[in-house]
Amino acid sequence: MPGRLHHVVLDCRDPHAVARFWSALLDLPVTWSSDDWVVVAVDDTTSGMAFQLAPDHQAPVWGDPTRPQQVHLDVMADDPVVLGAEAVALGARLLSPPGEHVYADPAGHPFCLVPRPGWAPPVTSP
């Protein structure tokens, strides 16, 4: 019997702040919240991203093998340059040389903005 992905869970020191960042960047609501766990998803019956309190979390350091990335997300974008600017305005940090579109969320989790492939419908509404 196969399993099905429920949530991608990221440990962080402030799950509410990191969830607000991802909620705004992906234009998805926070669908569940407690003191130590927050979920961002399409709705409360859909899997999504979860953020778990980890008071001693040590963020990865891009390019440092002693603190490598633990997980990273690829975020599809109609225009990675435009979404990159929005991500920085929301609190992201650019990790890569310009044009490579690798960022860190406010807790230090790396993510890449990738151009929308031709097979995928537009990310933004017309």
C-alpha positions in Angstrom: 0.0 0.0 0.0 1.6 3.3 -1.0 1.8 6.3 1.2 1.0 9.9 0.2 2.9 13.0 1.1 1.0 15.0 3.8 3.2 18.0 4.7 6.7 19.1 4.1 7.7 20.0 7.6 10.5 22.6 8.4 12.0 23.0 11.9 12.5 26.6 13.0 12.8 28.8 16.0 9.7 30.8 15.2 7.1 28.7 13.3 4.6 31.6 13.2 7.0 34.0 11.5 8.2 31.5 9.0 4.6 30.4 8.2 3.7 34.0 7.6 6.6 34.4 5.1 5.6 31.2 3.2 1.9 32.1 3.3 2.6 35.5 1.8 5.1 34.2 -0.8 2.8 31.4 -2.0 -0.4 33.3 -1.5 -1.8 30.5 0.6 -3.6 30.8 3.9 -2.4 29.5 7.3 -4.9 26.7 7.8 -3.9 25.4 11.3 -1.9 26.9 14.2 -0.8 26.0 17.7 2.0 27.3 19.9 4.5 25.0 18.2 3.0 24.0 14.9 1.7 26.0 11.9 0.3 24.7 8.6 0.1 26.6 5.3 -2.0 24.9 2.6 -4.7 25.6 0.0 -7.4 24.8 2.6 -7.8 22.8 5.8 -8.3 19.5 4.0 -5.2 19.8 1.7 -1.6 18.9 2.5 0.9 21.6 2.4 3.8 23.0 4.4 4.1 22.8 8.2 6.5 24.6 10.5 7.5 23.0 13.8 9.0 24.7 16.8 12.6 23.6 17.2 14.2 26.0 19.8 17.7 24.8 19.1 17.4 24.8 15.3 20.6 25.6 13.5 20.0 27.0 10.0 21.9 25.6 7.1 24.7 27.8 5.6 24.6 27.8 1.9 27.8 26.4 0.5 29.2 25.3 3.9 29.6 21.5 4.1 29.7 21.6 7.9 26.1 23.0 7.9 24.6 21.8 4.6 21.1 22.3 3.4 18.7 19.9 5.1 15.9 20.3 2.6 15.1 22.8 0.0 11.9 23.8 -1.9 11.6 24.6 -5.5 9.0 27.3 -6.0 7.6 27.6 -9.5 7.3 31.3 -10.7 6.0 32.9 -13.9 8.9 35.4 -13.4 11.6 34.4 -10.9 13.1 37.9 -10.9 9.8 39.5 -9.9 9.0 36.9 -7.3 12.6 37.1 -6.0 12.1 40.8 -5.3 8.8 40.0 -3.5 10.5 37.3 -1.5 13.3 39.7 -0.4 10.6 42.3 0.6 9.0 39.6 2.7 12.2 38.8 4.5 14.1 36.3 2.3 17.9 36.6 1.7 19.5 36.0 -1.7 22.1 33.2 -1.4 23.3 32.8 -4.9 24.8 35.0 -7.5 22.1 37.1 -9.3 20.3 35.1 -11.9 20.5 31.7 -10.1 17.5 32.5 -7.8 18.5 30.7 -4.6 17.1 32.3 -1.4 16.7 31.6 2.3 13.5 32.1 4.1 13.6 34.1 7.4 14.6 31.0 9.3 17.5 30.2 6.9 15.8 27.4 4.9 17.0 27.5 1.3 14.6 27.6 -1.6 14.9 28.1 -5.4 12.7 30.1 -7.6 12.3 28.1 -10.9 10.8 29.3 -14.1 7.4 27.8 -14.8 7.9 24.9 -17.3 5.8 25.1 -20.5 3.6 22.2 -19.4 2.4 24.0 -16.3 -0.5 26.5 -16.2 0.4 30.0 -15.3 1.1 30.5 -11.6 -0.6 33.9 -11.4 -4.2 34.4 -12.4 -4.9 36.3 -15.7 
